């Protein structure tokens, strides 16, 4: 995964062949903010500029810049996987929720 982080904000980085530049999209915002750069140094500088503009606009409008999350989401999995997960959780003396939390935390650990 191509992710760049600045001041606690993360952006997905992709190459844009039409512009022959790298494009970043800041994630987890209450709106959209993107930026472009030819190399990592330029990309990071543009990330900082784009983020500063976004935060200023949010402040001026009284909007919380980060999207809020409830901590709940539904996950649909095949019944066979559900059974294996339930058995693994029982074997470890854990709930499915705890097992899923641990697996998700491990997946996104920096």
N, CA, C and O atoms as CSV, one atom per row, in Angstrom:
chain,resi,resn,atom,element,x,y,z
A,1,UNK,N,N,0.854,-1.164,0.000
A,1,UNK,CA,C,0.000,0.000,0.000
A,1,UNK,C,C,0.909,1.238,0.000
A,1,UNK,O,O,1.855,1.318,0.782
A,2,UNK,N,N,0.622,2.170,-0.855
A,2,UNK,CA,C,1.401,3.399,-0.944
A,2,UNK,C,C,0.706,4.498,-0.154
A,2,UNK,O,O,-0.190,5.176,-0.656
A,3,UNK,N,N,1.139,4.659,1.090
A,3,UNK,CA,C,0.544,5.646,1.983
A,3,UNK,C,C,1.635,6.575,2.496
A,3,UNK,O,O,2.717,6.135,2.886
A,4,UNK,N,N,1.328,7.866,2.488
A,4,UNK,CA,C,2.228,8.882,3.036
A,4,UNK,C,C,1.496,9.527,4.208
A,4,UNK,O,O,0.295,9.785,4.122
A,5,UNK,N,N,2.211,9.790,5.301
A,5,UNK,CA,C,1.602,10.395,6.482
A,5,UNK,C,C,2.292,11.710,6.815
A,5,UNK,O,O,3.520,11.806,6.831
A,6,UNK,N,N,1.470,12.714,7.080
A,6,UNK,CA,C,1.959,14.041,7.485
A,6,UNK,C,C,1.073,14.534,8.626
A,6,UNK,O,O,-0.150,14.566,8.497
A,7,UNK,N,N,1.684,14.912,9.728
A,7,UNK,CA,C,0.955,15.478,10.874
A,7,UNK,C,C,-0.245,14.638,11.294
A,7,UNK,O,O,-1.289,15.188,11.643
A,8,UNK,N,N,-0.112,13.321,11.265
A,8,UNK,CA,C,-1.186,12.435,11.690
A,8,UNK,C,C,-2.260,12.178,10.649
A,8,UNK,O,O,-3.219,11.456,10.921
A,9,UNK,N,N,-2.121,12.747,9.474
A,9,UNK,CA,C,-3.056,12.510,8.369
A,9,UNK,C,C,-2.376,11.601,7.355
A,9,UNK,O,O,-1.174,11.717,7.118
A,10,UNK,N,N,-3.147,10.697,6.760
A,10,UNK,CA,C,-2.602,9.754,5.783
A,10,UNK,C,C,-3.194,10.022,4.412
A,10,UNK,O,O,-4.341,10.448,4.280
A,11,UNK,N,N,-2.382,9.760,3.392
A,11,UNK,CA,C,-2.831,9.934,2.011
A,11,UNK,C,C,-2.428,8.726,1.185
A,11,UNK,O,O,-1.333,8.184,1.340
A,12,UNK,N,N,-3.323,8.316,0.313
A,12,UNK,CA,C,-3.050,7.240,-0.639
A,12,UNK,C,C,-2.322,7.872,-1.825
A,12,UNK,O,O,-2.765,8.887,-2.364
A,13,UNK,N,N,-1.211,7.270,-2.225
A,13,UNK,CA,C,-0.390,7.795,-3.317
A,13,UNK,C,C,-0.485,6.864,-4.523
A,13,UNK,O,O,-0.327,5.650,-4.398
A,14,UNK,N,N,-0.745,7.449,-5.694
A,14,UNK,CA,C,-0.804,6.686,-6.943
A,14,UNK,C,C,-0.100,7.474,-8.036
A,14,UNK,O,O,-0.001,8.699,-7.976
A,15,UNK,N,N,0.382,6.757,-9.022
A,15,UNK,CA,C,0.991,7.395,-10.187
A,15,UNK,C,C,-0.103,7.718,-11.195
A,15,UNK,O,O,-0.949,6.875,-11.493
A,16,UNK,N,N,-0.086,8.951,-11.722
A,16,UNK,CA,C,-1.056,9.388,-12.726
A,16,UNK,C,C,-0.336,9.496,-14.068
A,16,UNK,O,O,0.390,10.465,-14.294
A,17,UNK,N,N,-0.521,8.523,-14.965
A,17,UNK,CA,C,0.198,8.542,-16.238
A,17,UNK,C,C,-0.193,9.721,-17.147
A,17,UNK,O,O,0.601,10.144,-17.987
A,18,UNK,N,N,-1.408,10.247,-16.978
A,18,UNK,CA,C,-1.841,11.380,-17.809
A,18,UNK,C,C,-1.028,12.633,-17.525
A,18,UNK,O,O,-0.723,13.397,-18.440
A,19,UNK,N,N,-0.676,12.851,-16.261
A,19,UNK,CA,C,0.095,14.043,-15.890
A,19,UNK,C,C,1.570,13.732,-15.697
A,19,UNK,O,O,2.385,14.643,-15.550
A,20,UNK,N,N,1.920,12.442,-15.696
A,20,UNK,CA,C,3.276,11.982,-15.408
A,20,UNK,C,C,3.742,12.479,-14.039
A,20,UNK,O,O,4.892,12.874,-13.851
A,21,UNK,N,N,2.792,12.443,-13.083
A,21,UNK,CA,C,3.071,12.869,-11.715
A,21,UNK,C,C,2.438,11.873,-10.749
A,21,UNK,O,O,1.630,11.027,-11.130
A,22,UNK,N,N,2.831,12.005,-9.499
A,22,UNK,CA,C,2.207,11.220,-8.448
A,22,UNK,C,C,1.062,12.041,-7.867
A,22,UNK,O,O,1.177,13.253,-7.688
A,23,UNK,N,N,-0.050,11.356,-7.576
A,23,UNK,CA,C,-1.225,12.018,-7.010
A,23,UNK,C,C,-1.482,11.446,-5.627
A,23,UNK,O,O,-1.452,10.231,-5.431
A,24,UNK,N,N,-1.732,12.323,-4.677
A,24,UNK,CA,C,-2.087,11.915,-3.334
A,24,UNK,C,C,-3.509,12.328,-3.015
A,24,UNK,O,O,-3.961,13.401,-3.415
A,25,UNK,N,N,-4.203,11.477,-2.299
A,25,UNK,CA,C,-5.550,11.782,-1.833
A,25,UNK,C,C,-5.569,11.589,-0.325
A,25,UNK,O,O,-5.328,10.486,0.166
A,26,UNK,N,N,-5.856,12.663,0.415
A,26,UNK,CA,C,-5.864,12.594,1.872
A,26,UNK,C,C,-7.103,11.815,2.315
A,26,UNK,O,O,-8.217,12.087,1.867
A,27,UNK,N,N,-6.891,10.854,3.189
A,27,UNK,CA,C,-7.941,9.928,3.595
A,27,UNK,C,C,-8.564,10.315,4.934
A,27,UNK,O,O,-7.925,10.964,5.763
A,28,UNK,N,N,-9.816,9.911,5.134
A,28,UNK,CA,C,-10.481,10.093,6.419
A,28,UNK,C,C,-10.952,11.498,6.706
A,28,UNK,O,O,-11.126,11.870,7.867
A,29,UNK,N,N,-11.165,12.295,5.652
A,29,UNK,CA,C,-11.582,13.688,5.831
A,29,UNK,C,C,-13.082,13.850,5.627
A,29,UNK,O,O,-13.729,13.009,5.003
A,30,UNK,N,N,-13.622,14.932,6.155
A,30,UNK,CA,C,-15.008,15.333,5.901
A,30,UNK,C,C,-15.056,16.159,4.626
A,30,UNK,O,O,-15.580,17.273,4.626
A,31,UNK,N,N,-14.531,15.640,3.574
A,31,UNK,CA,C,-14.446,16.340,2.297
A,31,UNK,C,C,-13.280,15.768,1.529
A,31,UNK,O,O,-12.693,14.766,1.937
A,32,UNK,N,N,-12.944,16.390,0.431
A,32,UNK,CA,C,-11.862,15.879,-0.394
A,32,UNK,C,C,-10.689,16.836,-0.461
A,32,UNK,O,O,-10.859,18.055,-0.481
A,33,UNK,N,N,-9.501,16.265,-0.494
A,33,UNK,CA,C,-8.287,17.054,-0.655
A,33,UNK,C,C,-7.255,16.177,-1.349
A,33,UNK,O,O,-6.942,15.081,-0.885
A,34,UNK,N,N,-6.733,16.668,-2.461
A,34,UNK,CA,C,-5.700,15.923,-3.158
A,34,UNK,C,C,-4.539,16.841,-3.501
A,34,UNK,O,O,-4.613,18.055,-3.310
A,35,UNK,N,N,-3.467,16.248,-4.008
A,35,UNK,CA,C,-2.255,17.000,-4.306
A,35,UNK,C,C,-1.413,16.200,-5.284
A,35,UNK,O,O,-1.595,14.991,-5.427
A,36,UNK,N,N,-0.491,16.879,-5.957
A,36,UNK,CA,C,0.371,16.247,-6.960
A,36,UNK,C,C,1.833,16.615,-6.707
A,36,UNK,O,O,2.136,17.665,-6.142
A,37,UNK,N,N,2.727,15.729,-7.137
A,37,UNK,CA,C,4.155,15.999,-7.053
A,37,UNK,C,C,4.915,15.095,-7.998
A,37,UNK,O,O,4.446,14.011,-8.343
A,38,UNK,N,N,6.093,15.542,-8.421
A,38,UNK,CA,C,6.921,14.759,-9.348
A,38,UNK,C,C,7.825,13.752,-8.636
A,38,UNK,O,O,8.273,12.775,-9.236
A,39,UNK,N,N,8.089,14.001,-7.345
A,39,UNK,CA,C,8.966,13.129,-6.572
A,39,UNK,C,C,8.502,13.161,-5.107
A,39,UNK,O,O,7.654,13.980,-4.752
A,40,UNK,N,N,9.037,12.295,-4.268
A,40,UNK,CA,C,8.572,12.255,-2.873
A,40,UNK,C,C,8.711,13.578,-2.121
A,40,UNK,O,O,7.824,13.942,-1.348
A,41,UNK,N,N,9.794,14.291,-2.333
A,41,UNK,CA,C,9.981,15.569,-1.629
A,41,UNK,C,C,8.913,16.579,-2.038
A,41,UNK,O,O,8.316,17.239,-1.187
A,42,UNK,N,N,8.681,16.693,-3.321
A,42,UNK,CA,C,7.662,17.617,-3.828
A,42,UNK,C,C,6.261,17.164,-3.384
A,42,UNK,O,O,5.424,17.988,-3.018
A,43,UNK,N,N,6.025,15.882,-3.420
A,43,UNK,CA,C,4.732,15.328,-3.023
A,43,UNK,C,C,4.438,15.641,-1.555
A,43,UNK,O,O,3.324,16.040,-1.216
A,44,UNK,N,N,5.436,15.460,-0.684
A,44,UNK,CA,C,5.252,15.745,0.740
A,44,UNK,C,C,4.980,17.240,0.969
A,44,UNK,O,O,4.137,17.598,1.792
A,45,UNK,N,N,5.686,18.101,0.248
A,45,UNK,CA,C,5.465,19.550,0.389
A,45,UNK,C,C,4.054,19.921,-0.049
A,45,UNK,O,O,3.392,20.730,0.602
A,46,UNK,N,N,3.592,19.332,-1.148
A,46,UNK,CA,C,2.239,19.619,-1.643
A,46,UNK,C,C,1.181,19.046,-0.704
A,46,UNK,O,O,0.117,19.639,-0.527
A,47,UNK,N,N,1.472,17.898,-0.104
A,47,UNK,CA,C,0.584,17.309,0.897
A,47,UNK,C,C,0.389,18.315,2.026
A,47,UNK,O,O,-0.743,18.592,2.421
A,48,UNK,N,N,1.488,18.863,2.548
A,48,UNK,CA,C,1.405,19.829,3.649
A,48,UNK,C,C,0.597,21.055,3.247
A,48,UNK,O,O,-0.212,21.550,4.031
A,49,UNK,N,N,0.812,21.550,2.022
A,49,UNK,CA,C,0.068,22.731,1.551
A,49,UNK,C,C,-1.420,22.424,1.418
A,49,UNK,O,O,-2.264,23.192,1.882
A,50,UNK,N,N,-1.732,21.313,0.792
A,50,UNK,CA,C,-3.129,20.937,0.584
A,50,UNK,C,C,-3.838,20.727,1.921
A,50,UNK,O,O,-4.976,21.161,2.100
A,51,UNK,N,N,-3.168,20.065,2.851
A,51,UNK,CA,C,-3.738,19.828,4.176
A,51,UNK,C,C,-3.974,21.150,4.898
A,51,UNK,O,O,-5.024,21.332,5.515
A,52,UNK,N,N,-3.027,22.068,4.835
A,52,UNK,CA,C,-3.171,23.369,5.499
A,52,UNK,C,C,-4.371,24.131,4.936
A,52,UNK,O,O,-5.137,24.722,5.697
A,53,UNK,N,N,-4.538,24.122,3.630
A,53,UNK,CA,C,-5.678,24.799,3.003
A,53,UNK,C,C,-6.979,24.147,3.466
A,53,UNK,O,O,-7.924,24.839,3.843
A,54,UNK,N,N,-7.025,22.813,3.435
A,54,UNK,CA,C,-8.227,22.097,3.864
A,54,UNK,C,C,-8.573,22.428,5.312
A,54,UNK,O,O,-9.730,22.708,5.626
A,55,UNK,N,N,-7.576,22.396,6.193
A,55,UNK,CA,C,-7.818,22.687,7.613
A,55,UNK,C,C,-8.275,24.124,7.824
A,55,UNK,O,O,-9.129,24.378,8.673
A,56,UNK,N,N,-7.720,25.069,7.064
A,56,UNK,CA,C,-8.147,26.472,7.156
A,56,UNK,C,C,-9.604,26.640,6.735
A,56,UNK,O,O,-10.370,27.356,7.381
A,57,UNK,N,N,-9.976,25.975,5.649
A,57,UNK,CA,C,-11.365,26.053,5.173
A,57,UNK,C,C,-12.304,25.461,6.219
A,57,UNK,O,O,-13.352,26.038,6.508
A,58,UNK,N,N,-11.942,24.328,6.781
A,58,UNK,CA,C,-12.762,23.698,7.818
A,58,UNK,C,C,-12.913,24.618,9.025
A,58,UNK,O,O,-14.009,24.775,9.564
A,59,UNK,N,N,-11.820,25.214,9.438
A,59,UNK,CA,C,-11.855,26.117,10.585
A,59,UNK,C,C,-12.770,27.307,10.300
A,59,UNK,O,O,-13.563,27.710,11.151
A,60,UNK,N,N,-12.650,27.859,9.106
A,60,UNK,CA,C,-13.479,29.006,8.729
A,60,UNK,C,C,-14.964,28.680,8.670
A,60,UNK,O,O,-15.801,29.544,8.930
A,61,UNK,N,N,-15.292,27.448,8.333
A,61,UNK,CA,C,-16.689,27.021,8.222
A,61,UNK,C,C,-17.190,26.311,9.471
A,61,UNK,O,O,-18.357,25.924,9.539
A,62,UNK,N,N,-16.312,26.136,10.468
A,62,UNK,CA,C,-16.703,25.452,11.696
A,62,UNK,C,C,-16.980,23.971,11.496
A,62,UNK,O,O,-17.843,23.396,12.158
A,63,UNK,N,N,-16.243,23.360,10.580
A,63,UNK,CA,C,-16.424,21.944,10.264
A,63,UNK,C,C,-15.280,21.143,10.875
A,63,UNK,O,O,-14.123,21.560,10.818
A,64,UNK,N,N,-15.605,19.999,11.456
A,64,UNK,CA,C,-14.580,19.080,11.950
A,64,UNK,C,C,-13.879,18.474,10.732
A,64,UNK,O,O,-14.546,17.890,9.878
A,65,UNK,N,N,-12.546,18.599,10.628
A,65,UNK,CA,C,-11.861,18.122,9.422
A,65,UNK,C,C,-11.865,16.611,9.239
A,65,UNK,O,O,-11.931,16.122,8.111
A,66,UNK,N,N,-11.796,15.874,10.334
A,66,UNK,CA,C,-11.756,14.406,10.236
A,66,UNK,C,C,-13.167,13.833,10.255
A,66,UNK,O,O,-14.030,14.282,11.009
A,67,UNK,N,N,-13.374,12.850,9.423
A,67,UNK,CA,C,-14.628,12.103,9.426
A,67,UNK,C,C,-14.713,11.347,10.748
A,67,UNK,O,O,-13.702,10.853,11.246
A,68,UNK,N,N,-15.901,11.254,11.312
A,68,UNK,CA,C,-16.052,10.503,12.565
A,68,UNK,C,C,-16.502,9.078,12.251
A,68,UNK,O,O,-17.191,8.829,11.262
A,69,UNK,N,N,-16.101,8.166,13.105
A,69,UNK,CA,C,-16.434,6.756,12.939
A,69,UNK,C,C,-17.089,6.256,14.218
A,69,UNK,O,O,-16.684,6.641,15.315
A,70,UNK,N,N,-18.095,5.406,14.085
A,70,UNK,CA,C,-18.866,4.930,15.233
A,70,UNK,C,C,-18.170,3.807,15.993
A,70,UNK,O,O,-18.470,3.568,17.162
A,71,UNK,N,N,-17.240,3.117,15.330
A,71,UNK,CA,C,-16.625,1.957,15.961
A,71,UNK,C,C,-17.393,0.674,15.680
A,71,UNK,O,O,-17.060,-0.386,16.211
A,72,UNK,N,N,-18.422,0.773,14.842
A,72,UNK,CA,C,-19.222,-0.396,14.480
A,72,UNK,C,C,-19.271,-0.519,12.963
A,72,UNK,O,O,-19.368,0.482,12.253
A,73,UNK,N,N,-19.204,-1.755,12.471
A,73,UNK,CA,C,-19.459,-2.003,11.057
A,73,UNK,C,C,-19.883,-3.450,10.886
A,73,UNK,O,O,-19.502,-4.320,11.670
A,74,UNK,N,N,-20.666,-3.695,9.865
A,74,UNK,CA,C,-21.113,-5.059,9.563
A,74,UNK,C,C,-20.134,-5.691,8.597
A,74,UNK,O,O,-19.616,-5.038,7.692
A,75,UNK,N,N,-19.893,-6.950,8.802
A,75,UNK,CA,C,-18.965,-7.685,7.954
A,75,UNK,C,C,-19.664,-8.944,7.459
A,75,UNK,O,O,-20.133,-9.757,8.255
A,76,UNK,N,N,-19.732,-9.097,6.147
A,76,UNK,CA,C,-20.344,-10.288,5.582
A,76,UNK,C,C,-19.241,-11.228,5.118
A,76,UNK,O,O,-18.367,-10.849,4.338
A,77,UNK,N,N,-19.295,-12.454,5.608
A,77,UNK,CA,C,-18.298,-13.463,5.249
A,77,UNK,C,C,-19.024,-14.763,4.901
A,77,UNK,O,O,-20.170,-14.955,5.306
A,78,UNK,N,N,-18.382,-15.642,4.169
A,78,UNK,CA,C,-19.001,-16.925,3.856
A,78,UNK,C,C,-19.260,-17.725,5.140
A,78,UNK,O,O,-18.478,-17.643,6.087
A,79,UNK,N,N,-20.351,-18.497,5.176
A,79,UNK,CA,C,-20.671,-19.294,6.372
A,79,UNK,C,C,-19.527,-20.207,6.809
A,79,UNK,O,O,-19.322,-20.412,8.005
A,80,UNK,N,N,-18.788,-20.751,5.858
A,80,UNK,CA,C,-17.674,-21.643,6.201
A,80,UNK,C,C,-16.586,-20.891,6.972
A,80,UNK,O,O,-16.021,-21.418,7.930
A,81,UNK,N,N,-16.297,-19.663,6.549
A,81,UNK,CA,C,-15.307,-18.844,7.256
A,81,UNK,C,C,-15.831,-18.463,8.631
A,81,UNK,O,O,-15.083,-18.473,9.609
A,82,UNK,N,N,-17.107,-18.128,8.708
A,82,UNK,CA,C,-17.726,-17.774,9.985
A,82,UNK,C,C,-17.552,-18.926,10.987
A,82,UNK,O,O,-17.212,-18.707,12.150
A,83,UNK,N,N,-17.788,-20.141,10.516
A,83,UNK,CA,C,-17.630,-21.316,11.384
A,83,UNK,C,C,-16.183,-21.450,11.857
A,83,UNK,O,O,-15.939,-21.678,13.042
A,84,UNK,N,N,-15.225,-21.310,10.947
A,84,UNK,CA,C,-13.813,-21.450,11.319
A,84,UNK,C,C,-13.386,-20.361,12.293
A,84,UNK,O,O,-12.618,-20.616,13.220
A,85,UNK,N,N,-13.881,-19.156,12.082
A,85,UNK,CA,C,-13.564,-18.046,12.988
A,85,UNK,C,C,-14.163,-18.314,14.369
A,85,UNK,O,O,-13.496,-18.112,15.383
A,86,UNK,N,N,-15.400,-18.760,14.410
A,86,UNK,CA,C,-16.055,-19.040,15.689
A,86,UNK,C,C,-15.312,-20.128,16.454
A,86,UNK,O,O,-15.125,-20.019,17.666
A,87,UNK,N,N,-14.892,-21.165,15.760
A,87,UNK,CA,C,-14.151,-22.252,16.408
A,87,UNK,C,C,-12.797,-21.765,16.909
A,87,UNK,O,O,-12.383,-22.106,18.017
A,88,UNK,N,N,-12.104,-20.962,16.090
A,88,UNK,CA,C,-10.803,-20.420,16.513
A,88,UNK,C,C,-10.967,-19.527,17.745
A,88,UNK,O,O,-10.160,-19.594,18.672
A,89,UNK,N,N,-12.001,-18.700,17.756
A,89,UNK,CA,C,-12.248,-17.818,18.898
A,89,UNK,C,C,-12.537,-18.642,20.158
A,89,UNK,O,O,-11.993,-18.365,21.227
A,90,UNK,N,N,-13.397,-19.657,20.022
A,90,UNK,CA,C,-13.714,-20.514,21.171
A,90,UNK,C,C,-12.465,-21.213,21.688
A,90,UNK,O,O,-12.257,-21.306,22.898
A,91,UNK,N,N,-11.640,-21.701,20.780
A,91,UNK,CA,C,-10.420,-22.411,21.171
A,91,UNK,C,C,-9.476,-21.514,21.957
A,91,UNK,O,O,-8.746,-21.987,22.827
A,92,UNK,N,N,-9.490,-20.214,21.650
A,92,UNK,CA,C,-8.627,-19.253,22.348
A,92,UNK,C,C,-9.323,-18.613,23.540
A,92,UNK,O,O,-8.729,-17.786,24.233
A,93,UNK,N,N,-10.574,-18.984,23.787
A,93,UNK,CA,C,-11.318,-18.400,24.900
A,93,UNK,C,C,-11.664,-16.943,24.668
A,93,UNK,O,O,-11.717,-16.151,25.609
A,94,UNK,N,N,-11.899,-16.593,23.413
A,94,UNK,CA,C,-12.192,-15.201,23.040
A,94,UNK,C,C,-13.520,-15.136,22.302
A,94,UNK,O,O,-14.044,-16.147,21.834
A,95,UNK,N,N,-14.043,-13.935,22.210
A,95,UNK,CA,C,-15.225,-13.718,21.378
A,95,UNK,C,C,-14.776,-13.528,19.931
A,95,UNK,O,O,-13.615,-13.217,19.665
A,96,UNK,N,N,-15.705,-13.719,19.009
A,96,UNK,CA,C,-15.404,-13.443,17.596
A,96,UNK,C,C,-14.991,-11.985,17.442
A,96,UNK,O,O,-14.075,-11.673,16.681
A,97,UNK,N,N,-15.659,-11.101,18.155
A,97,UNK,CA,C,-15.345,-9.674,18.074
A,97,UNK,C,C,-13.893,-9.403,18.474
A,97,UNK,O,O,-13.182,-8.665,17.792
A,98,UNK,N,N,-13.460,-10.004,19.580
A,98,UNK,CA,C,-12.073,-9.817,20.042
A,98,UNK,C,C,-11.086,-10.367,19.023
A,98,UNK,O,O,-10.083,-9.725,18.712
A,99,UNK,N,N,-11.371,-11.552,18.508
A,99,UNK,CA,C,-10.496,-12.153,17.498
A,99,UNK,C,C,-10.401,-11.259,16.257
A,99,UNK,O,O,-9.318,-11.052,15.710
A,100,UNK,N,N,-11.547,-10.735,15.827
A,100,UNK,CA,C,-11.567,-9.849,14.651
A,100,UNK,C,C,-10.803,-8.557,14.933
A,100,UNK,O,O,-10.049,-8.088,14.080
A,101,UNK,N,N,-10.987,-7.983,16.110
A,101,UNK,CA,C,-10.253,-6.762,16.475
A,101,UNK,C,C,-8.751,-6.988,16.411
A,101,UNK,O,O,-8.014,-6.164,15.870
A,102,UNK,N,N,-8.306,-8.098,16.961
A,102,UNK,CA,C,-6.873,-8.409,16.963
A,102,UNK,C,C,-6.345,-8.578,15.537
A,102,UNK,O,O,-5.273,-8.074,15.203
A,103,UNK,N,N,-7.103,-9.289,14.703
A,103,UNK,CA,C,-6.670,-9.506,13.315
A,103,UNK,C,C,-6.627,-8.190,12.547
A,103,UNK,O,O,-5.685,-7.940,11.794
A,104,UNK,N,N,-7.643,-7.345,12.733
A,104,UNK,CA,C,-7.676,-6.057,12.035
A,104,UNK,C,C,-6.555,-5.133,12.517
A,104,UNK,O,O,-5.912,-4.455,11.715
A,105,UNK,N,N,-6.330,-5.113,13.825
A,105,UNK,CA,C,-5.249,-4.280,14.363
A,105,UNK,C,C,-3.896,-4.716,13.838
A,105,UNK,O,O,-3.044,-3.882,13.531
A,106,UNK,N,N,-3.697,-6.018,13.733
A,106,UNK,CA,C,-2.433,-6.538,13.200
A,106,UNK,C,C,-2.275,-6.150,11.726
A,106,UNK,O,O,-1.175,-5.818,11.284
A,107,UNK,N,N,-3.356,-6.192,10.980
A,107,UNK,CA,C,-3.323,-5.882,9.540
A,107,UNK,C,C,-2.944,-4.431,9.277
A,107,UNK,O,O,-2.221,-4.150,8.322
A,108,UNK,N,N,-3.413,-3.513,10.099
A,108,UNK,CA,C,-3.161,-2.088,9.854
A,108,UNK,C,C,-2.042,-1.504,10.705
A,108,UNK,O,O,-1.787,-0.301,10.650
A,109,UNK,N,N,-1.368,-2.347,11.495
A,109,UNK,CA,C,-0.263,-1.870,12.345
A,109,UNK,C,C,0.830,-1.262,11.476
A,109,UNK,O,O,1.160,-1.776,10.407
A,110,UNK,N,N,1.373,-0.172,11.958
A,110,UNK,CA,C,2.426,0.519,11.205
A,110,UNK,C,C,3.783,-0.082,11.496
A,110,UNK,O,O,4.790,0.372,10.952
